[in-house]
Amino acid sequence: MQRSNALAPAVARLCNSSLAIGKSLSTSPLNVAADDLDSQVLVAGNAHSRLAILNRPSVLNALNTTIGARLHLLYKSWEEDHNVGFVMLKGSGKAFCAGGDIVGLYHLIDQGRKEDCKQFFRTLYRFIYFLGTYVKPHVALLNGVTMGGGAGISIPGTFRVATDKTVFATPETLIGFHPDAGASFYLPRLPGHLGEYLGLTGARLNGAEMIACGLATHYSQIAKLPLIEEHLGKLDTDDPSCIETSLENFGDIPSLDQTSVMHRTEIVDKCFGHDTVEEIIDSLECESSRTKDVWCSSILARLKETSPLSLKVSLRSIREGRYQTFDQCLEREYHMSLQGISKSFTTDFCEGVRARMVDKDMAPKVLIMHSGTLQAWNRSLTIL
Protein backbone atom coordinates (compact mmCIF):
# COMPACT_ATOMS: atom_id res chain seq x y z
CA MET A 1 0.00 0.00 0.00
CA GLN A 2 1.60 3.26 -1.13
CA ARG A 3 0.96 6.61 0.52
CA SER A 4 -0.09 9.51 -1.68
CA ASN A 5 1.47 12.95 -1.31
CA ALA A 6 -1.28 13.91 1.11
CA LEU A 7 -2.97 11.80 3.76
CA ALA A 8 -6.22 10.23 2.65
CA PRO A 9 -9.00 12.76 3.40
CA ALA A 10 -10.71 10.59 6.01
CA VAL A 11 -7.56 10.03 8.06
CA ALA A 12 -6.49 13.63 7.56
CA ARG A 13 -9.69 14.72 9.28
CA LEU A 14 -8.97 12.66 12.37
CA CYS A 15 -5.24 13.37 12.43
CA ASN A 16 -5.01 17.07 11.62
CA SER A 17 -6.04 18.27 15.05
CA SER A 18 -4.73 21.37 16.74
CA LEU A 19 -2.44 19.15 18.82
CA ALA A 20 0.84 18.53 17.02
CA ILE A 21 2.95 15.45 17.65
CA GLY A 22 5.33 17.52 19.71
CA LYS A 23 2.55 18.40 22.12
CA SER A 24 1.42 14.80 22.34
CA LEU A 25 4.73 13.98 23.98
CA SER A 26 3.71 16.16 26.90
CA THR A 27 0.26 14.65 27.22
CA SER A 28 1.14 11.01 27.73
CA PRO A 29 -1.59 9.05 29.57
CA LEU A 30 0.95 8.00 32.15
CA ASN A 31 2.53 11.44 32.71
CA VAL A 32 5.95 10.26 31.64
CA ALA A 33 8.83 12.47 32.72
CA ALA A 34 10.75 14.13 29.90
CA ASP A 35 13.88 12.10 30.68
CA ASP A 36 11.93 8.88 30.13
CA LEU A 37 10.51 9.70 26.69
CA ASP A 38 13.30 8.11 24.67
CA SER A 39 13.53 5.07 26.95
CA GLN A 40 10.06 3.78 25.99
CA VAL A 41 11.17 3.16 22.41
CA LEU A 42 14.83 2.22 22.02
CA VAL A 43 16.68 2.41 18.71
CA ALA A 44 19.35 0.13 17.28
CA GLY A 45 20.66 -0.65 13.82
CA ASN A 46 23.38 0.33 11.41
CA ALA A 47 23.75 2.63 8.44
CA HIS A 48 21.37 0.56 6.30
CA SER A 49 18.51 -0.39 8.64
CA ARG A 50 16.84 0.62 11.87
CA LEU A 51 15.38 -1.41 14.74
CA ALA A 52 12.75 0.11 17.05
CA ILE A 53 12.34 -1.67 20.39
CA LEU A 54 9.21 -1.23 22.49
CA ASN A 55 10.55 -0.91 26.01
CA ARG A 56 7.86 -1.24 28.67
CA PRO A 57 8.37 -4.92 29.57
CA SER A 58 6.72 -4.62 33.00
CA VAL A 59 3.36 -3.96 31.25
CA LEU A 60 4.04 -6.21 28.23
CA ASN A 61 5.05 -3.16 26.17
CA ALA A 62 1.56 -1.67 26.31
CA LEU A 63 1.15 1.35 24.04
CA ASN A 64 0.59 4.88 25.29
CA THR A 65 0.54 8.28 23.60
CA THR A 66 4.26 8.72 24.11
CA ILE A 67 5.13 5.49 22.30
CA GLY A 68 2.77 6.22 19.41
CA ALA A 69 4.20 9.71 18.93
CA ARG A 70 7.82 8.57 19.19
CA LEU A 71 7.30 5.73 16.73
CA HIS A 72 5.73 8.13 14.26
CA LEU A 73 8.59 10.59 14.56
CA LEU A 74 11.21 7.87 14.19
CA TYR A 75 9.55 6.15 11.25
CA LYS A 76 9.03 9.44 9.43
CA SER A 77 12.72 10.35 9.84
CA TRP A 78 13.80 6.90 8.64
CA GLU A 79 11.49 7.03 5.65
CA GLU A 80 13.10 10.32 4.62
CA ASP A 81 16.65 8.98 5.17
CA HIS A 82 17.88 7.55 1.86
CA ASN A 83 20.54 5.54 3.68
CA VAL A 84 17.93 3.47 5.56
CA GLY A 85 16.73 0.56 3.46
CA PHE A 86 14.21 -1.04 5.82
CA VAL A 87 12.86 -0.92 9.38
CA MET A 88 12.35 -3.59 12.06
CA LEU A 89 10.19 -3.58 15.19
CA LYS A 90 10.30 -5.82 18.25
CA GLY A 91 9.37 -5.81 21.92
CA SER A 92 11.65 -6.05 24.93
CA GLY A 93 11.21 -8.88 27.40
CA LYS A 94 8.82 -11.75 26.77
CA ALA A 95 6.17 -9.84 24.82
CA PHE A 96 5.92 -8.00 21.54
CA CYS A 97 3.02 -5.78 22.61
CA ALA A 98 -0.12 -6.50 24.64
CA GLY A 99 -2.02 -3.61 23.02
CA GLY A 100 -3.05 -0.21 24.27
CA ASP A 101 -2.47 0.77 27.88
CA ILE A 102 -6.11 0.36 28.86
CA VAL A 103 -5.42 0.77 32.57
CA GLY A 104 -3.79 4.13 31.88
CA LEU A 105 -6.76 5.04 29.67
CA TYR A 106 -9.17 3.95 32.44
CA HIS A 107 -7.51 6.34 34.88
CA LEU A 108 -7.63 9.19 32.35
CA ILE A 109 -11.38 8.64 31.94
CA ASP A 110 -11.81 8.52 35.71
CA GLN A 111 -9.99 11.86 36.00
CA GLY A 112 -12.17 13.44 33.32
CA ARG A 113 -9.22 14.04 30.97
CA LYS A 114 -11.26 13.71 27.79
CA GLU A 115 -8.80 15.50 25.50
CA ASP A 116 -5.93 13.27 26.61
CA CYS A 117 -8.09 10.23 25.78
CA LYS A 118 -8.74 11.61 22.30
CA GLN A 119 -5.04 12.27 21.83
CA PHE A 120 -4.24 8.69 22.81
CA PHE A 121 -6.39 7.31 20.00
CA ARG A 122 -5.44 10.00 17.47
CA THR A 123 -1.74 9.40 17.97
CA LEU A 124 -1.90 5.60 17.76
CA TYR A 125 -4.28 5.53 14.79
CA ARG A 126 -2.15 8.08 12.97
CA PHE A 127 0.92 5.91 13.36
CA ILE A 128 -0.97 2.76 12.31
CA TYR A 129 -2.07 4.51 9.12
CA PHE A 130 1.49 5.70 8.53
CA LEU A 131 2.76 2.13 8.91
CA GLY A 132 0.07 0.80 6.59
CA THR A 133 1.25 3.21 3.89
CA TYR A 134 4.98 3.01 4.69
CA VAL A 135 7.13 3.15 1.59
CA LYS A 136 9.98 1.03 2.98
CA PRO A 137 9.94 -2.68 3.91
CA HIS A 138 8.97 -3.34 7.51
CA VAL A 139 9.71 -6.45 9.59
CA ALA A 140 7.88 -7.08 12.89
CA LEU A 141 9.38 -9.76 15.14
CA LEU A 142 6.38 -11.04 17.07
CA ASN A 143 7.92 -12.51 20.18
CA GLY A 144 5.28 -13.54 22.71
CA VAL A 145 2.04 -11.65 23.36
CA THR A 146 0.77 -9.78 20.28
CA MET A 147 -2.70 -8.49 21.03
CA GLY A 148 -5.02 -5.61 20.14
CA GLY A 149 -2.91 -2.56 19.38
CA GLY A 150 0.16 -4.81 19.19
CA ALA A 151 -1.41 -6.38 16.12
CA GLY A 152 -2.31 -2.90 14.91
CA ILE A 153 1.33 -1.77 14.81
CA SER A 154 2.57 -4.91 13.06
CA ILE A 155 -0.03 -6.39 10.70
CA PRO A 156 -0.12 -3.36 8.34
CA GLY A 157 3.63 -3.76 7.72
CA THR A 158 5.34 -5.85 5.06
CA PHE A 159 6.52 -8.88 7.08
CA ARG A 160 5.40 -10.43 10.39
CA VAL A 161 7.55 -13.17 11.87
CA ALA A 162 5.60 -15.39 14.29
CA THR A 163 7.23 -17.95 16.58
CA ASP A 164 6.31 -20.96 18.69
CA LYS A 165 5.78 -18.50 21.59
CA THR A 166 3.58 -15.97 19.77
CA VAL A 167 0.09 -15.44 21.21
CA PHE A 168 -2.30 -13.38 19.07
CA ALA A 169 -5.75 -12.11 20.04
CA THR A 170 -8.17 -9.23 19.62
CA PRO A 171 -9.70 -9.45 23.12
CA GLU A 172 -11.46 -6.08 23.23
CA THR A 173 -15.02 -7.41 23.61
CA LEU A 174 -13.97 -9.02 26.89
CA ILE A 175 -13.57 -5.51 28.34
CA GLY A 176 -16.69 -4.05 26.76
CA PHE A 177 -14.90 -2.50 23.78
CA HIS A 178 -14.55 -3.32 20.08
CA PRO A 179 -11.62 -4.66 17.99
CA ASP A 180 -9.81 -1.50 16.90
CA ALA A 181 -6.37 -0.31 15.75
CA GLY A 182 -7.24 -1.42 12.22
CA ALA A 183 -8.78 -4.75 13.26
CA SER A 184 -12.02 -4.05 11.38
CA PHE A 185 -9.91 -3.94 8.20
CA TYR A 186 -7.81 -7.10 8.60
CA LEU A 187 -10.27 -9.35 10.49
CA PRO A 188 -12.91 -9.53 7.72
CA ARG A 189 -10.16 -10.31 5.22
CA LEU A 190 -9.22 -13.54 6.98
CA PRO A 191 -10.51 -16.82 5.50
CA GLY A 192 -14.25 -17.38 5.80
CA HIS A 193 -15.73 -15.98 9.00
CA LEU A 194 -12.64 -16.51 11.13
CA GLY A 195 -12.49 -12.74 11.65
CA GLU A 196 -15.93 -12.65 13.26
CA TYR A 197 -14.97 -15.56 15.49
CA LEU A 198 -11.75 -13.88 16.65
CA GLY A 199 -13.30 -10.45 17.01
CA LEU A 200 -16.34 -11.53 19.03
CA THR A 201 -14.75 -14.16 21.27
CA GLY A 202 -11.27 -12.73 21.81
CA ALA A 203 -9.94 -16.25 21.21
CA ARG A 204 -6.19 -16.74 20.94
CA LEU A 205 -4.12 -18.00 18.03
CA ASN A 206 -0.58 -19.35 18.19
CA GLY A 207 2.17 -18.72 15.67
CA ALA A 208 1.31 -21.71 13.50
CA GLU A 209 -2.32 -20.62 13.32
CA MET A 210 -1.27 -17.09 12.39
CA ILE A 211 0.64 -18.52 9.43
CA ALA A 212 -2.30 -20.72 8.45
CA CYS A 213 -4.73 -17.81 8.26
CA GLY A 214 -2.32 -15.22 6.86
CA LEU A 215 -1.85 -12.97 9.89
CA ALA A 216 1.87 -13.78 9.89
CA THR A 217 4.10 -14.04 6.82
CA HIS A 218 6.91 -16.16 8.31
CA TYR A 219 7.42 -18.63 11.15
CA SER A 220 10.56 -19.46 13.13
CA GLN A 221 11.39 -20.96 16.49
CA ILE A 222 11.84 -18.19 19.03
CA ALA A 223 15.45 -19.31 19.60
CA LYS A 224 16.23 -18.13 16.07
CA LEU A 225 15.04 -14.56 16.56
CA PRO A 226 18.49 -13.30 17.64
CA LEU A 227 19.99 -14.90 14.53
CA ILE A 228 17.33 -13.34 12.31
CA GLU A 229 17.90 -9.96 13.89
CA GLU A 230 21.65 -10.24 13.50
CA HIS A 231 21.42 -11.35 9.87
CA LEU A 232 18.94 -8.65 8.88
CA GLY A 233 21.10 -6.07 10.62
CA LYS A 234 23.90 -6.86 8.17
CA LEU A 235 21.78 -6.43 5.05
CA ASP A 236 22.29 -3.42 2.82
CA THR A 237 19.06 -3.41 0.83
CA ASP A 238 15.64 -1.86 0.37
CA ASP A 239 14.45 -4.80 -1.73
CA PRO A 240 11.55 -6.69 -0.07
CA SER A 241 12.41 -9.88 -1.99
CA CYS A 242 15.91 -9.89 -0.51
CA ILE A 243 14.50 -9.52 3.00
CA GLU A 244 11.92 -12.21 2.34
CA THR A 245 14.60 -14.64 1.18
CA SER A 246 16.57 -14.00 4.36
CA LEU A 247 13.50 -14.67 6.52
CA GLU A 248 12.78 -17.86 4.61
CA ASN A 249 16.32 -19.09 5.22
CA PHE A 250 15.64 -18.99 8.96
CA GLY A 251 12.13 -20.36 8.68
CA ASP A 252 10.65 -23.45 10.30
CA ILE A 253 7.65 -25.52 9.26
CA PRO A 254 4.71 -24.75 11.59
CA SER A 255 2.51 -27.55 12.83
CA LEU A 256 -1.12 -27.09 13.82
CA ASP A 257 -2.35 -28.74 17.01
CA GLN A 258 -5.22 -31.20 16.68
CA THR A 259 -7.37 -28.83 18.75
CA SER A 260 -6.65 -25.82 16.53
CA VAL A 261 -9.58 -23.73 15.37
CA MET A 262 -8.09 -24.02 11.88
CA HIS A 263 -9.44 -27.59 11.90
CA ARG A 264 -12.90 -26.20 12.68
CA THR A 265 -13.31 -23.75 9.81
CA GLU A 266 -16.53 -25.41 8.66
CA ILE A 267 -18.29 -24.92 11.98
CA VAL A 268 -16.82 -21.43 12.39
CA ASP A 269 -18.20 -20.39 9.00
CA LYS A 270 -21.54 -22.05 9.72
CA CYS A 271 -22.06 -20.37 13.09
CA PHE A 272 -20.30 -17.02 12.71
CA GLY A 273 -21.59 -16.30 9.22
CA HIS A 274 -25.03 -15.29 10.49
CA ASP A 275 -26.26 -11.71 10.33
CA THR A 276 -26.84 -11.08 14.05
CA VAL A 277 -25.26 -11.94 17.38
CA GLU A 278 -28.48 -13.67 18.43
CA GLU A 279 -28.37 -15.93 15.37
CA ILE A 280 -24.70 -16.72 15.98
CA ILE A 281 -25.45 -17.76 19.57
CA ASP A 282 -28.49 -19.80 18.49
CA SER A 283 -26.39 -21.59 15.88
CA LEU A 284 -23.70 -22.42 18.44
CA GLU A 285 -26.33 -23.71 20.84
CA CYS A 286 -27.74 -25.98 18.15
CA GLU A 287 -24.27 -27.30 17.31
CA SER A 288 -23.46 -27.81 20.98
CA SER A 289 -26.69 -29.69 21.56
CA ARG A 290 -26.26 -31.81 18.44
CA THR A 291 -22.58 -32.68 18.76
CA LYS A 292 -21.92 -32.32 22.52
CA ASP A 293 -18.73 -30.57 21.43
CA VAL A 294 -16.89 -29.01 24.36
CA TRP A 295 -15.46 -26.36 22.03
CA CYS A 296 -18.95 -25.10 21.16
CA SER A 297 -20.02 -24.93 24.78
CA SER A 298 -16.85 -23.06 25.78
CA ILE A 299 -17.37 -20.49 23.01
CA LEU A 300 -20.98 -20.07 24.07
CA ALA A 301 -19.98 -19.48 27.67
CA ARG A 302 -17.46 -16.85 26.59
CA LEU A 303 -19.99 -14.98 24.45
CA LYS A 304 -22.59 -15.00 27.22
CA GLU A 305 -20.08 -13.44 29.63
CA THR A 306 -19.41 -10.58 27.20
CA SER A 307 -21.14 -7.22 26.95
CA PRO A 308 -24.12 -7.61 24.57
CA LEU A 309 -23.62 -4.10 23.19
CA SER A 310 -19.94 -4.74 22.60
CA LEU A 311 -20.75 -7.90 20.64
CA LYS A 312 -23.30 -6.14 18.46
CA VAL A 313 -21.12 -3.11 17.78
CA SER A 314 -18.10 -5.32 17.04
CA LEU A 315 -20.00 -7.53 14.61
CA ARG A 316 -21.27 -4.50 12.71
CA SER A 317 -17.77 -3.00 12.64
CA ILE A 318 -16.21 -6.16 11.18
CA ARG A 319 -18.97 -6.51 8.61
CA GLU A 320 -18.67 -2.88 7.51
CA GLY A 321 -14.88 -3.15 7.40
CA ARG A 322 -15.13 -5.86 4.76
CA TYR A 323 -16.20 -3.23 2.22
CA GLN A 324 -14.13 -0.27 3.44
CA THR A 325 -10.60 0.92 2.80
CA PHE A 326 -7.93 0.96 5.47
CA ASP A 327 -8.29 4.67 6.17
CA GLN A 328 -12.09 4.44 6.29
CA CYS A 329 -11.86 1.66 8.88
CA LEU A 330 -9.46 3.69 11.03
CA GLU A 331 -11.66 6.78 10.93
CA ARG A 332 -14.76 4.78 11.88
CA GLU A 333 -12.89 2.97 14.66
CA TYR A 334 -11.68 6.31 15.99
CA HIS A 335 -15.23 7.60 16.36
CA MET A 336 -16.38 4.28 17.79
CA SER A 337 -13.57 4.34 20.32
CA LEU A 338 -14.47 7.82 21.52
CA GLN A 339 -18.10 6.75 21.91
CA GLY A 340 -17.03 3.59 23.71
CA ILE A 341 -15.15 5.52 26.40
CA SER A 342 -17.48 8.52 26.62
CA LYS A 343 -20.09 6.88 28.90
CA SER A 344 -22.78 8.48 26.72
CA PHE A 345 -24.45 5.15 26.01
CA THR A 346 -22.57 2.65 28.11
CA THR A 347 -20.02 2.27 30.88
CA ASP A 348 -19.10 -1.23 29.73
CA PHE A 349 -15.51 -0.32 28.85
CA CYS A 350 -14.73 1.21 32.24
CA GLU A 351 -16.50 -1.64 34.01
CA GLY A 352 -14.67 -4.23 31.94
CA VAL A 353 -11.26 -2.74 32.66
CA ARG A 354 -12.10 -2.27 36.33
CA ALA A 355 -13.27 -5.86 36.75
CA ARG A 356 -10.51 -7.54 34.74
CA MET A 357 -7.49 -5.26 35.12
CA VAL A 358 -7.92 -2.96 38.14
CA ASP A 359 -9.98 -4.57 40.93
CA LYS A 360 -9.73 -7.98 39.25
CA ASP A 361 -13.00 -9.24 40.74
CA MET A 362 -13.91 -10.61 37.27
CA ALA A 363 -17.51 -9.45 37.77
CA PRO A 364 -18.20 -6.52 35.44
CA LYS A 365 -21.65 -4.94 35.64
CA VAL A 366 -22.47 -4.71 31.95
CA LEU A 367 -25.21 -2.69 30.33
CA ILE A 368 -28.57 -4.42 30.02
CA MET A 369 -29.47 -3.97 26.39
CA HIS A 370 -32.80 -2.38 25.47
CA SER A 371 -34.23 -1.75 22.05
CA GLY A 372 -33.06 1.85 21.76
CA THR A 373 -29.47 1.52 22.93
CA LEU A 374 -27.89 0.13 19.77
CA GLN A 375 -29.98 2.42 17.56
CA ALA A 376 -28.85 5.45 19.57
CA TRP A 377 -25.22 4.30 19.27
CA ASN A 378 -25.58 3.83 15.52
CA ARG A 379 -27.19 7.25 15.06
CA SER A 380 -24.37 8.91 16.99
CA LEU A 381 -21.80 7.39 14.64
CA THR A 382 -23.61 8.41 11.46
CA ILE A 383 -23.65 12.10 12.39
CA LEU A 384 -19.97 12.36 13.44
Disulfide bonds with the S-S distance in Angstrom:
none
